[in-house]
Amino acid sequence: MNRAFGRPPLVANVEVTATTVQRGDVIQLGGCACRVRDLFQLPQGAKQLIFESGELLTMHSRTRLVAVRTMRGR
């Protein structure tokens, strides 16, 4: 809950690619929700994601996934 205004944070489903994925995005993989802890740029536009669980995922430059992203309030 957003303590400053007493409202829950806004969340949105967004399509992410290796270019647009961000730390904190939650991606559903194999029925499990995985939050991106860190990411590293790889050659040819790919990125390696490290999830809070310690698992790794390499996104090819053309990979498209749906993520839940917390939107910053004003």
TORKOL-4160 file (C-alpha; in steps of 0.2 Angstrom, whole numbers, padded with zeros to 4 digits, m for minus):
74
<pt num="1" X="0000" Y="0000" Z="0000"/>
<pt num="2" X="0006" Y="0017" Z="m0004"/>
<pt num="3" X="0008" Y="0025" Z="0013"/>
<pt num="4" X="0009" Y="0043" Z="0008"/>
<pt num="5" X="m0008" Y="0043" Z="0000"/>
<pt num="6" X="m0016" Y="0027" Z="0007"/>
<pt num="7" X="m0019" Y="0019" Z="m0010"/>
<pt num="8" X="m0011" Y="0003" Z="m0017"/>
<pt num="9" X="0002" Y="0005" Z="m0030"/>
<pt num="10" X="m0003" Y="0005" Z="m0048"/>
<pt num="11" X="0002" Y="m0010" Z="m0059"/>
<pt num="12" X="0001" Y="m0013" Z="m0077"/>
<pt num="13" X="0004" Y="m0028" Z="m0089"/>
<pt num="14" X="0017" Y="m0023" Z="m0102"/>
<pt num="15" X="0026" Y="m0032" Z="m0116"/>
<pt num="16" X="0044" Y="m0032" Z="m0113"/>
<pt num="17" X="0059" Y="m0036" Z="m0125"/>
<pt num="18" X="0078" Y="m0037" Z="m0121"/>
<pt num="19" X="0078" Y="m0018" Z="m0124"/>
<pt num="20" X="0064" Y="m0013" Z="m0112"/>
<pt num="21" X="0065" Y="m0026" Z="m0098"/>
<pt num="22" X="0069" Y="m0017" Z="m0081"/>
<pt num="23" X="0074" Y="m0022" Z="m0064"/>
<pt num="24" X="0058" Y="m0026" Z="m0053"/>
<pt num="25" X="0048" Y="m0032" Z="m0068"/>
<pt num="26" X="0038" Y="m0048" Z="m0063"/>
<pt num="27" X="0038" Y="m0061" Z="m0077"/>
<pt num="28" X="0027" Y="m0077" Z="m0077"/>
<pt num="29" X="0038" Y="m0092" Z="m0082"/>
<pt num="30" X="0031" Y="m0110" Z="m0081"/>
<pt num="31" X="0017" Y="m0105" Z="m0069"/>
<pt num="32" X="0029" Y="m0096" Z="m0057"/>
<pt num="33" X="0030" Y="m0077" Z="m0055"/>
<pt num="34" X="0049" Y="m0072" Z="m0056"/>
<pt num="35" X="0055" Y="m0054" Z="m0051"/>
<pt num="36" X="0070" Y="m0047" Z="m0061"/>
<pt num="37" X="0084" Y="m0043" Z="m0048"/>
<pt num="38" X="0097" Y="m0039" Z="m0060"/>
<pt num="39" X="0101" Y="m0039" Z="m0079"/>
<pt num="40" X="0117" Y="m0039" Z="m0090"/>
<pt num="41" X="0119" Y="m0034" Z="m0108"/>
<pt num="42" X="0125" Y="m0049" Z="m0120"/>
<pt num="43" X="0131" Y="m0048" Z="m0138"/>
<pt num="44" X="0119" Y="m0045" Z="m0152"/>
<pt num="45" X="0106" Y="m0036" Z="m0141"/>
<pt num="46" X="0102" Y="m0051" Z="m0129"/>
<pt num="47" X="0101" Y="m0049" Z="m0111"/>
<pt num="48" X="0103" Y="m0061" Z="m0096"/>
<pt num="49" X="0091" Y="m0059" Z="m0082"/>
<pt num="50" X="0094" Y="m0064" Z="m0064"/>
<pt num="51" X="0078" Y="m0067" Z="m0054"/>
<pt num="52" X="0077" Y="m0065" Z="m0035"/>
<pt num="53" X="0076" Y="m0084" Z="m0034"/>
<pt num="54" X="0093" Y="m0085" Z="m0042"/>
<pt num="55" X="0087" Y="m0092" Z="m0058"/>
<pt num="56" X="0094" Y="m0086" Z="m0075"/>
<pt num="57" X="0085" Y="m0082" Z="m0091"/>
<pt num="58" X="0093" Y="m0076" Z="m0107"/>
<pt num="59" X="0082" Y="m0065" Z="m0118"/>
<pt num="60" X="0086" Y="m0065" Z="m0137"/>
<pt num="61" X="0085" Y="m0048" Z="m0145"/>
<pt num="62" X="0068" Y="m0054" Z="m0153"/>
<pt num="63" X="0060" Y="m0062" Z="m0137"/>
<pt num="64" X="0044" Y="m0054" Z="m0131"/>
<pt num="65" X="0037" Y="m0058" Z="m0114"/>
<pt num="66" X="0023" Y="m0050" Z="m0104"/>
<pt num="67" X="0028" Y="m0043" Z="m0087"/>
<pt num="68" X="0019" Y="m0035" Z="m0073"/>
<pt num="69" X="0027" Y="m0018" Z="m0069"/>
<pt num="70" X="0023" Y="m0006" Z="m0054"/>
<pt num="71" X="0020" Y="0011" Z="m0060"/>
<pt num="72" X="0027" Y="0026" Z="m0050"/>
<pt num="73" X="0013" Y="0037" Z="m0043"/>
<pt num="74" X="0013" Y="0056" Z="m0044"/>
